[in-house]
Amino acid sequence: MSTVAELIADTLIASGVRRVYGIPGDSLNGFTDALRTRPQLAWVHVRHEEAAAFAAGARPGSPTSSPCAPAAAGRATCT
């Protein structure tokens, strides 16, 4: 049986996401564990939540102009 974190990671992959920017922490442990088993998604560590949002939004070729927050709001963004 899949966990919610695994389902989120699989949904991101199906949506064409390749990178997840964030800060690891207790609220994201399950999600970062799910990312480790999926080579299609790369984790990019940042120093601050705002930096994650700017990095995801400024990425050339981003499928959307606004980053998404799949786990805890302001903790992880993706492109």
Backbone as XML, in Angstrom:
<?xml version="1.0"?>
<chain id="A" units="angstrom">
  <residue number="1" name="MET">
    <atom name="N" x="0.841" y="-1.175" z="0.000"/>
    <atom name="CA" x="0.000" y="0.000" z="0.000"/>
    <atom name="C" x="0.886" y="1.239" z="0.000"/>
  </residue>
  <residue number="2" name="SER">
    <atom name="N" x="0.519" y="2.210" z="-0.814"/>
    <atom name="CA" x="1.276" y="3.451" z="-0.916"/>
    <atom name="C" x="0.919" y="4.411" z="0.218"/>
  </residue>
  <residue number="3" name="THR">
    <atom name="N" x="1.911" y="5.200" z="0.592"/>
    <atom name="CA" x="1.662" y="6.252" z="1.575"/>
    <atom name="C" x="1.194" y="7.509" z="0.837"/>
  </residue>
  <residue number="4" name="VAL">
    <atom name="N" x="0.682" y="8.471" z="1.574"/>
    <atom name="CA" x="0.264" y="9.736" z="0.973"/>
    <atom name="C" x="1.461" y="10.417" z="0.327"/>
  </residue>
  <residue number="5" name="ALA">
    <atom name="N" x="2.608" y="10.385" z="0.980"/>
    <atom name="CA" x="3.815" y="11.004" z="0.432"/>
    <atom name="C" x="4.203" y="10.363" z="-0.895"/>
  </residue>
  <residue number="6" name="GLU">
    <atom name="N" x="4.098" y="9.051" z="-0.994"/>
    <atom name="CA" x="4.406" y="8.359" z="-2.250"/>
    <atom name="C" x="3.422" y="8.739" z="-3.342"/>
  </residue>
  <residue number="7" name="LEU">
    <atom name="N" x="2.158" y="8.868" z="-2.989"/>
    <atom name="CA" x="1.151" y="9.280" z="-3.968"/>
    <atom name="C" x="1.411" y="10.699" z="-4.454"/>
  </residue>
  <residue number="8" name="ILE">
    <atom name="N" x="1.819" y="11.580" z="-3.556"/>
    <atom name="CA" x="2.152" y="12.952" z="-3.956"/>
    <atom name="C" x="3.339" y="12.937" z="-4.914"/>
  </residue>
  <residue number="9" name="ALA">
    <atom name="N" x="4.379" y="12.188" z="-4.583"/>
    <atom name="CA" x="5.556" y="12.100" z="-5.450"/>
    <atom name="C" x="5.180" y="11.543" z="-6.816"/>
  </residue>
  <residue number="10" name="ASP">
    <atom name="N" x="4.365" y="10.512" z="-6.856"/>
    <atom name="CA" x="3.935" y="9.932" z="-8.135"/>
    <atom name="C" x="3.096" y="10.918" z="-8.942"/>
  </residue>
  <residue number="11" name="THR">
    <atom name="N" x="2.268" y="11.696" z="-8.270"/>
    <atom name="CA" x="1.457" y="12.708" z="-8.948"/>
    <atom name="C" x="2.344" y="13.800" z="-9.533"/>
  </residue>
  <residue number="12" name="LEU">
    <atom name="N" x="3.376" y="14.200" z="-8.796"/>
    <atom name="CA" x="4.310" y="15.199" z="-9.319"/>
    <atom name="C" x="5.013" y="14.684" z="-10.571"/>
  </residue>
  <residue number="13" name="ILE">
    <atom name="N" x="5.434" y="13.437" z="-10.543"/>
    <atom name="CA" x="6.092" y="12.832" z="-11.708"/>
    <atom name="C" x="5.131" y="12.805" z="-12.888"/>
  </residue>
  <residue number="14" name="ALA">
    <atom name="N" x="3.899" y="12.370" z="-12.652"/>
    <atom name="CA" x="2.899" y="12.308" z="-13.721"/>
    <atom name="C" x="2.576" y="13.694" z="-14.283"/>
  </residue>
  <residue number="15" name="SER">
    <atom name="N" x="2.786" y="14.731" z="-13.480"/>
    <atom name="CA" x="2.516" y="16.106" z="-13.904"/>
    <atom name="C" x="3.714" y="16.745" z="-14.599"/>
  </residue>
  <residue number="16" name="GLY">
    <atom name="N" x="4.817" y="16.027" z="-14.701"/>
    <atom name="CA" x="5.988" y="16.536" z="-15.386"/>
    <atom name="C" x="6.984" y="17.284" z="-14.517"/>
  </residue>
  <residue number="17" name="VAL">
    <atom name="N" x="6.819" y="17.220" z="-13.210"/>
    <atom name="CA" x="7.751" y="17.888" z="-12.291"/>
    <atom name="C" x="9.058" y="17.117" z="-12.274"/>
  </residue>
  <residue number="18" name="ARG">
    <atom name="N" x="10.175" y="17.851" z="-12.277"/>
    <atom name="CA" x="11.498" y="17.214" z="-12.239"/>
    <atom name="C" x="12.311" y="17.582" z="-11.017"/>
  </residue>
  <residue number="19" name="ARG">
    <atom name="N" x="12.017" y="18.732" z="-10.404"/>
    <atom name="CA" x="12.785" y="19.202" z="-9.253"/>
    <atom name="C" x="11.853" y="19.642" z="-8.138"/>
  </residue>
  <residue number="20" name="VAL">
    <atom name="N" x="12.271" y="19.360" z="-6.912"/>
    <atom name="CA" x="11.539" y="19.816" z="-5.737"/>
    <atom name="C" x="12.525" y="20.606" z="-4.882"/>
  </residue>
  <residue number="21" name="TYR">
    <atom name="N" x="12.197" y="21.858" z="-4.607"/>
    <atom name="CA" x="13.041" y="22.746" z="-3.809"/>
    <atom name="C" x="12.458" y="22.818" z="-2.405"/>
  </residue>
  <residue number="22" name="GLY">
    <atom name="N" x="13.305" y="22.707" z="-1.393"/>
    <atom name="CA" x="12.761" y="22.793" z="-0.049"/>
    <atom name="C" x="13.795" y="22.699" z="1.046"/>
  </residue>
  <residue number="23" name="ILE">
    <atom name="N" x="13.257" y="22.683" z="2.261"/>
    <atom name="CA" x="14.050" y="22.556" z="3.472"/>
    <atom name="C" x="13.567" y="21.301" z="4.181"/>
  </residue>
  <residue number="24" name="PRO">
    <atom name="N" x="14.440" y="20.312" z="4.387"/>
    <atom name="CA" x="13.979" y="19.105" z="5.069"/>
    <atom name="C" x="13.646" y="19.394" z="6.528"/>
  </residue>
  <residue number="25" name="GLY">
    <atom name="N" x="12.713" y="18.668" z="7.041"/>
    <atom name="CA" x="12.307" y="18.824" z="8.433"/>
    <atom name="C" x="11.279" y="17.774" z="8.789"/>
  </residue>
  <residue number="26" name="ASP">
    <atom name="N" x="10.888" y="17.743" z="10.034"/>
    <atom name="CA" x="9.967" y="16.713" z="10.505"/>
    <atom name="C" x="8.694" y="16.625" z="9.683"/>
  </residue>
  <residue number="27" name="SER">
    <atom name="N" x="8.163" y="17.769" z="9.252"/>
    <atom name="CA" x="6.909" y="17.738" z="8.506"/>
    <atom name="C" x="7.070" y="17.159" z="7.107"/>
  </residue>
  <residue number="28" name="LEU">
    <atom name="N" x="8.302" y="17.080" z="6.608"/>
    <atom name="CA" x="8.541" y="16.571" z="5.253"/>
    <atom name="C" x="9.277" y="15.245" z="5.219"/>
  </residue>
  <residue number="29" name="ASN">
    <atom name="N" x="9.538" y="14.617" z="6.342"/>
    <atom name="CA" x="10.334" y="13.385" z="6.347"/>
    <atom name="C" x="9.755" y="12.304" z="5.448"/>
  </residue>
  <residue number="30" name="GLY">
    <atom name="N" x="8.467" y="12.074" z="5.526"/>
    <atom name="CA" x="7.850" y="11.063" z="4.670"/>
    <atom name="C" x="7.971" y="11.407" z="3.200"/>
  </residue>
  <residue number="31" name="PHE">
    <atom name="N" x="7.809" y="12.693" z="2.892"/>
    <atom name="CA" x="7.901" y="13.141" z="1.501"/>
    <atom name="C" x="9.325" y="13.013" z="0.967"/>
  </residue>
  <residue number="32" name="THR">
    <atom name="N" x="10.325" y="13.436" z="1.750"/>
    <atom name="CA" x="11.703" y="13.318" z="1.281"/>
    <atom name="C" x="12.124" y="11.850" z="1.166"/>
  </residue>
  <residue number="33" name="ASP">
    <atom name="N" x="11.586" y="10.993" z="2.024"/>
    <atom name="CA" x="11.845" y="9.552" z="1.880"/>
    <atom name="C" x="11.272" y="9.040" z="0.563"/>
  </residue>
  <residue number="34" name="ALA">
    <atom name="N" x="10.077" y="9.491" z="0.212"/>
    <atom name="CA" x="9.460" y="9.079" z="-1.050"/>
    <atom name="C" x="10.268" y="9.588" z="-2.244"/>
  </residue>
  <residue number="35" name="LEU">
    <atom name="N" x="10.842" y="10.786" z="-2.127"/>
    <atom name="CA" x="11.651" y="11.328" z="-3.222"/>
    <atom name="C" x="12.911" y="10.508" z="-3.457"/>
  </residue>
  <residue number="36" name="ARG">
    <atom name="N" x="13.491" y="9.996" z="-2.381"/>
    <atom name="CA" x="14.734" y="9.216" z="-2.511"/>
    <atom name="C" x="14.554" y="7.970" z="-3.364"/>
  </residue>
  <residue number="37" name="THR">
    <atom name="N" x="13.358" y="7.431" z="-3.409"/>
    <atom name="CA" x="13.119" y="6.202" z="-4.170"/>
    <atom name="C" x="12.645" y="6.489" z="-5.596"/>
  </residue>
  <residue number="38" name="ARG">
    <atom name="N" x="12.587" y="7.743" z="-5.963"/>
    <atom name="CA" x="12.133" y="8.130" z="-7.300"/>
    <atom name="C" x="13.210" y="8.981" z="-7.976"/>
  </residue>
  <residue number="39" name="PRO">
    <atom name="N" x="14.024" y="8.349" z="-8.821"/>
    <atom name="CA" x="15.111" y="9.093" z="-9.473"/>
    <atom name="C" x="14.619" y="10.164" z="-10.449"/>
  </residue>
  <residue number="40" name="GLN">
    <atom name="N" x="13.352" y="10.127" z="-10.817"/>
    <atom name="CA" x="12.807" y="11.143" z="-11.726"/>
    <atom name="C" x="12.687" y="12.503" z="-11.055"/>
  </residue>
  <residue number="41" name="LEU">
    <atom name="N" x="12.677" y="12.545" z="-9.725"/>
    <atom name="CA" x="12.553" y="13.792" z="-8.976"/>
    <atom name="C" x="13.863" y="14.101" z="-8.254"/>
  </residue>
  <residue number="42" name="ALA">
    <atom name="N" x="14.347" y="15.309" z="-8.465"/>
    <atom name="CA" x="15.576" y="15.743" z="-7.795"/>
    <atom name="C" x="15.229" y="16.692" z="-6.658"/>
  </residue>
  <residue number="43" name="TRP">
    <atom name="N" x="15.821" y="16.476" z="-5.493"/>
    <atom name="CA" x="15.633" y="17.357" z="-4.345"/>
    <atom name="C" x="16.698" y="18.438" z="-4.399"/>
  </residue>
  <residue number="44" name="VAL">
    <atom name="N" x="16.293" y="19.697" z="-4.276"/>
    <atom name="CA" x="17.225" y="20.827" z="-4.254"/>
    <atom name="C" x="17.051" y="21.515" z="-2.901"/>
  </residue>
  <residue number="45" name="HIS">
    <atom name="N" x="18.093" y="21.421" z="-2.081"/>
    <atom name="CA" x="18.045" y="22.021" z="-0.743"/>
    <atom name="C" x="18.282" y="23.520" z="-0.847"/>
  </residue>
  <residue number="46" name="VAL">
    <atom name="N" x="17.472" y="24.288" z="-0.141"/>
    <atom name="CA" x="17.633" y="25.741" z="-0.086"/>
    <atom name="C" x="17.706" y="26.172" z="1.376"/>
  </residue>
  <residue number="47" name="ARG">
    <atom name="N" x="18.125" y="27.406" z="1.611"/>
    <atom name="CA" x="18.279" y="27.891" z="2.984"/>
    <atom name="C" x="17.010" y="28.487" z="3.568"/>
  </residue>
  <residue number="48" name="HIS">
    <atom name="N" x="16.059" y="28.859" z="2.696"/>
    <atom name="CA" x="14.868" y="29.547" z="3.176"/>
    <atom name="C" x="13.702" y="29.223" z="2.250"/>
  </residue>
  <residue number="49" name="GLU">
    <atom name="N" x="12.482" y="29.194" z="2.798"/>
    <atom name="CA" x="11.295" y="28.887" z="2.005"/>
    <atom name="C" x="11.127" y="29.860" z="0.845"/>
  </residue>
  <residue number="50" name="GLU">
    <atom name="N" x="11.418" y="31.113" z="1.088"/>
    <atom name="CA" x="11.275" y="32.114" z="0.032"/>
    <atom name="C" x="12.247" y="31.837" z="-1.107"/>
  </residue>
  <residue number="51" name="ALA">
    <atom name="N" x="13.456" y="31.401" z="-0.774"/>
    <atom name="CA" x="14.435" y="31.065" z="-1.809"/>
    <atom name="C" x="13.940" y="29.907" z="-2.662"/>
  </residue>
  <residue number="52" name="ALA">
    <atom name="N" x="13.244" y="28.962" z="-2.056"/>
    <atom name="CA" x="12.690" y="27.839" z="-2.808"/>
    <atom name="C" x="11.655" y="28.320" z="-3.813"/>
  </residue>
  <residue number="53" name="ALA">
    <atom name="N" x="10.796" y="29.222" z="-3.384"/>
    <atom name="CA" x="9.769" y="29.747" z="-4.280"/>
    <atom name="C" x="10.392" y="30.534" z="-5.427"/>
  </residue>
  <residue number="54" name="PHE">
    <atom name="N" x="11.387" y="31.370" z="-5.130"/>
    <atom name="CA" x="12.048" y="32.134" z="-6.192"/>
    <atom name="C" x="12.791" y="31.206" z="-7.154"/>
  </residue>
  <residue number="55" name="ALA">
    <atom name="N" x="13.481" y="30.199" z="-6.622"/>
    <atom name="CA" x="14.229" y="29.282" z="-7.479"/>
    <atom name="C" x="13.293" y="28.512" z="-8.400"/>
  </residue>
  <residue number="56" name="ALA">
    <atom name="N" x="12.198" y="28.030" z="-7.864"/>
    <atom name="CA" x="11.252" y="27.270" z="-8.679"/>
    <atom name="C" x="10.584" y="28.154" z="-9.724"/>
  </residue>
  <residue number="57" name="GLY">
    <atom name="N" x="10.224" y="29.362" z="-9.342"/>
    <atom name="CA" x="9.554" y="30.262" z="-10.263"/>
    <atom name="C" x="10.459" y="30.820" z="-11.338"/>
  </residue>
  <residue number="58" name="ALA">
    <atom name="N" x="11.758" y="30.922" z="-11.050"/>
    <atom name="CA" x="12.703" y="31.505" z="-11.995"/>
    <atom name="C" x="13.347" y="30.470" z="-12.898"/>
  </residue>
  <residue number="59" name="ARG">
    <atom name="N" x="13.077" y="29.227" z="-12.668"/>
    <atom name="CA" x="13.695" y="28.162" z="-13.459"/>
    <atom name="C" x="13.282" y="28.286" z="-14.920"/>
  </residue>
  <residue number="60" name="PRO">
    <atom name="N" x="14.254" y="28.400" z="-15.835"/>
    <atom name="CA" x="13.907" y="28.483" z="-17.253"/>
    <atom name="C" x="13.153" y="27.229" z="-17.703"/>
  </residue>
  <residue number="61" name="GLY">
    <atom name="N" x="12.113" y="27.425" z="-18.454"/>
    <atom name="CA" x="11.340" y="26.295" z="-18.958"/>
    <atom name="C" x="10.384" y="25.703" z="-17.959"/>
  </residue>
  <residue number="62" name="SER">
    <atom name="N" x="10.137" y="26.410" z="-16.862"/>
    <atom name="CA" x="9.191" y="25.912" z="-15.876"/>
    <atom name="C" x="7.824" y="25.764" z="-16.524"/>
  </residue>
  <residue number="63" name="PRO">
    <atom name="N" x="7.138" y="24.664" z="-16.232"/>
    <atom name="CA" x="5.825" y="24.468" z="-16.840"/>
    <atom name="C" x="4.779" y="25.455" z="-16.339"/>
  </residue>
  <residue number="64" name="THR">
    <atom name="N" x="5.001" y="26.025" z="-15.171"/>
    <atom name="CA" x="4.062" y="27.015" z="-14.639"/>
    <atom name="C" x="4.845" y="28.202" z="-14.135"/>
  </residue>
  <residue number="65" name="SER">
    <atom name="N" x="4.189" y="29.332" z="-14.043"/>
    <atom name="CA" x="4.878" y="30.512" z="-13.544"/>
    <atom name="C" x="4.866" y="30.572" z="-12.025"/>
  </residue>
  <residue number="66" name="SER">
    <atom name="N" x="4.023" y="29.764" z="-11.396"/>
    <atom name="CA" x="3.979" y="29.765" z="-9.929"/>
    <atom name="C" x="4.330" y="28.384" z="-9.409"/>
  </residue>
  <residue number="67" name="PRO">
    <atom name="N" x="5.187" y="28.311" z="-8.401"/>
    <atom name="CA" x="5.559" y="27.013" z="-7.842"/>
    <atom name="C" x="4.407" y="26.386" z="-7.070"/>
  </residue>
  <residue number="68" name="CYS">
    <atom name="N" x="4.464" y="25.075" z="-6.918"/>
    <atom name="CA" x="3.436" y="24.388" z="-6.136"/>
    <atom name="C" x="3.994" y="24.012" z="-4.779"/>
  </residue>
  <residue number="69" name="ALA">
    <atom name="N" x="3.134" y="23.785" z="-3.821"/>
    <atom name="CA" x="3.548" y="23.388" z="-2.478"/>
    <atom name="C" x="2.904" y="22.051" z="-2.156"/>
  </residue>
  <residue number="70" name="PRO">
    <atom name="N" x="3.587" y="20.947" z="-2.459"/>
    <atom name="CA" x="2.959" y="19.639" z="-2.315"/>
    <atom name="C" x="2.870" y="19.116" z="-0.884"/>
  </residue>
  <residue number="71" name="ALA">
    <atom name="N" x="3.699" y="19.595" z="-0.009"/>
    <atom name="CA" x="3.703" y="19.019" z="1.341"/>
    <atom name="C" x="3.185" y="20.063" z="2.324"/>
  </residue>
  <residue number="72" name="ALA">
    <atom name="N" x="4.048" y="20.642" z="3.086"/>
    <atom name="CA" x="3.631" y="21.681" z="4.024"/>
    <atom name="C" x="3.763" y="23.022" z="3.321"/>
  </residue>
  <residue number="73" name="ALA">
    <atom name="N" x="2.780" y="23.863" z="3.433"/>
    <atom name="CA" x="2.799" y="25.150" z="2.723"/>
    <atom name="C" x="4.072" y="25.918" z="3.058"/>
  </residue>
  <residue number="74" name="GLY">
    <atom name="N" x="4.765" y="26.340" z="2.032"/>
    <atom name="CA" x="5.983" y="27.102" z="2.230"/>
    <atom name="C" x="7.206" y="26.259" z="2.532"/>
  </residue>
  <residue number="75" name="ARG">
    <atom name="N" x="7.084" y="24.957" z="2.542"/>
    <atom name="CA" x="8.218" y="24.096" z="2.871"/>
    <atom name="C" x="8.845" y="23.444" z="1.643"/>
  </residue>
  <residue number="76" name="ALA">
    <atom name="N" x="8.068" y="23.187" z="0.619"/>
    <atom name="CA" x="8.608" y="22.564" z="-0.586"/>
    <atom name="C" x="7.902" y="23.145" z="-1.780"/>
  </residue>
  <residue number="77" name="THR">
    <atom name="N" x="8.684" y="23.486" z="-2.802"/>
    <atom name="CA" x="8.115" y="23.958" z="-4.051"/>
    <atom name="C" x="8.710" y="23.123" z="-5.165"/>
  </residue>
  <residue number="78" name="CYS">
    <atom name="N" x="8.084" y="23.117" z="-6.298"/>
    <atom name="CA" x="8.568" y="22.225" z="-7.346"/>
    <atom name="C" x="8.436" y="22.858" z="-8.710"/>
  </residue>
  <residue number="79" name="THR">
    <atom name="N" x="9.262" y="22.353" z="-9.656"/>
    <atom name="CA" x="9.175" y="22.743" z="-11.061"/>
    <atom name="C" x="9.283" y="21.512" z="-11.912"/>
  </residue>
</chain>
